[in-house]
Amino acid sequence: MNIAESPTQAKRPTSVSAPTSAATSRTPAASVAVVGLGYVGLPLCLQFARCGAQVTGLDIDAAKVNALNQGQSYIKHIAAKTIQEAVAQKSFRASTDFSAIRTSDAVVICVPTPLNKNREPDISYIVETGKAIAPHLKPGALVVLESTTYPGTTDEDLRQVLEAGSGMNAGTGFHLAFSPEREDPGNPSSVVATIPKVVGGYTPACLEKAVALYSIAIKTLVPVSSCRVAEATKLLENTFRGVNIALVNELKVVYSAMGIDVWEVINAAKTKPFGFMPFYPGPGLGGHCIPIDPFYLTWKAREYGQHTRFIELAGEINTAMPDYVIHRVADALNDRAKSIKGSRILILGLAYKPNVDDERESPSYILMEKLRDRGAEVAYHDPYVPVIKPTREHPHWAGTRSVNWDRETIGRFDLVLIATNHANVNYQELADWAACIVDTRNAMVAVPTKAGQVIKA
């Protein structure tokens, strides 16, 4: 079905399978605008483009727009060749001009949803995007929000902004839906086309529109009864991860006091073929989902007089992990008759997870700041982040460069703190060059080291 057509009322199926290449042969090409060209929006643009849609990527960052139109990639796991092919075939272009929405059958919003300084949800990017696109919406157009948020954002906050700015009503004048992103940067198995897509509509007709849109590019769709169910689904997925990470983080501290290696315990437990899923400890939570999403849920729950004690406890445990790591660093230096104050400490890995260049909400920043505040001279090495870009959260680190990876440079540090275990780091060289290593990722487990050289944290 062409998504520009008026849909009929339809039953909500439990799942829909649609070959990703079939849509272009049975329907006219859809015109899709994607707002926000980051880790979620850009892969979605390219997937729609390769499946025959005419895609306009919109962003307020002119540097990103110019780079894309020149066939350049600013995200490590997205090849420049993929962008060049889409641009050359004229199936994709980038722009800062939101008036391009006037010819779009669908608009997909993929903008950040951070926390404010009080650790409360900040949906200002969604609201401002809604205001920007509303005057340009054509009758019958579909608007889909993919940004992670609390239940009610789509059918209340975004709907009101779109209706006020367009003069149309959702469900009749234009269609509205929510479909949570499921990106996993750095995971080669995480492919947009094959990750099942949850979709919830404001009305049954809105759901049908959204299913028709995503069937162009996504193999398996999972329709649900409402936007709020779809929003809650995303929060459940990431809260589940946050709670289980908190469990192993707490066990890490407990087992360490008992002289037990939690990594060995997890590796043994995961041999159980049922009833267990391995999660791994670390120096804190990172990325744009797990450190943030539970706060969206707990904040919204209070509106209904509900207190999410279990989730909040998990948040407290995960938030305390950087302090535990700093304590271990202090112990390691103390064993060498040194203190944190005056020591030279290298953070190995700035990205929040291995093998990506994404440092959003990375615990490495917290570790760097805590060490600096205690008088350490702090530097970092990350092969994927050669220089720290300006960010709203950590503006004072902007322009800081990754130090060189060589014996002389690494040997000058009193301690190396492994915060992210990138696969392309030579850990044997680290063992040969560094006097003291605090390992939060079990990166040194298979590397020959000197007695007492490595401390797990």
HELIX and SHEET records of a PDB file:
HELIX    1   1 ALA A   23  ARG A   26  1                                   4    
HELIX    2   2 GLY A   41  ARG A   50  1                                  10    
HELIX    3   3 ALA A   62  ASN A   69  1                                   8    
HELIX    4   4 ALA A   80  ALA A   88  1                                   9    
HELIX    5   5 PHE A   98  THR A  103  5                                   6    
HELIX    6   6 SER A  124  ILE A  133  1                                  10    
HELIX    7   7 ALA A  134  HIS A  136  5                                   3    
HELIX    8   8 THR A  153  LEU A  158  3                                   6    
HELIX    9   9 ARG A  159  SER A  166  1                                   8    
HELIX   10  10 VAL A  192  THR A  194  5                                   3    
HELIX   11  11 PRO A  204  TYR A  214  1                                  11    
HELIX   12  12 CYS A  227  ALA A  257  1                                  31    
HELIX   13  13 VAL A  262  ALA A  269  1                                   8    
HELIX   14  14 ASP A  293  GLU A  303  1                                  11    
HELIX   15  15 ARG A  309  ASN A  334  1                                  26    
HELIX   16  16 PRO A  363  ASP A  373  1                                  11    
HELIX   17  17 PRO A  395  TRP A  397  5                                   3    
HELIX   18  18 ARG A  407  GLY A  411  1                                   5    
HELIX   19  19 TYR A  427  TRP A  433  1                                   7    
SHEET    1   A 9 VAL A  16  SER A  17  0                                        
SHEET    2   A 9 THR A 220  VAL A 224 -1                                        
SHEET    3   A 9 LYS A 197  GLY A 201  1                                        
SHEET    4   A 9 HIS A 175  PHE A 178 -1                                        
SHEET    5   A 9 LEU A 142  LEU A 145  1                                        
SHEET    6   A 9 ALA A 106  ILE A 109  1                                        
SHEET    7   A 9 SER A  31  VAL A  35  1                                        
SHEET    8   A 9 GLN A  54  LEU A  58  1                                        
SHEET    9   A 9 PHE A  92  SER A  95  1                                        
SHEET    1   B 5 GLU A 377  HIS A 381  0                                        
SHEET    2   B 5 ARG A 344  LEU A 348  1                                        
SHEET    3   B 5 LEU A 415  ILE A 418  1                                        
SHEET    4   B 5 ILE A 437  ASP A 439  1                                        
SHEET    5   B 5 VAL A 454  LYS A 456  1                                        
END                                                                             
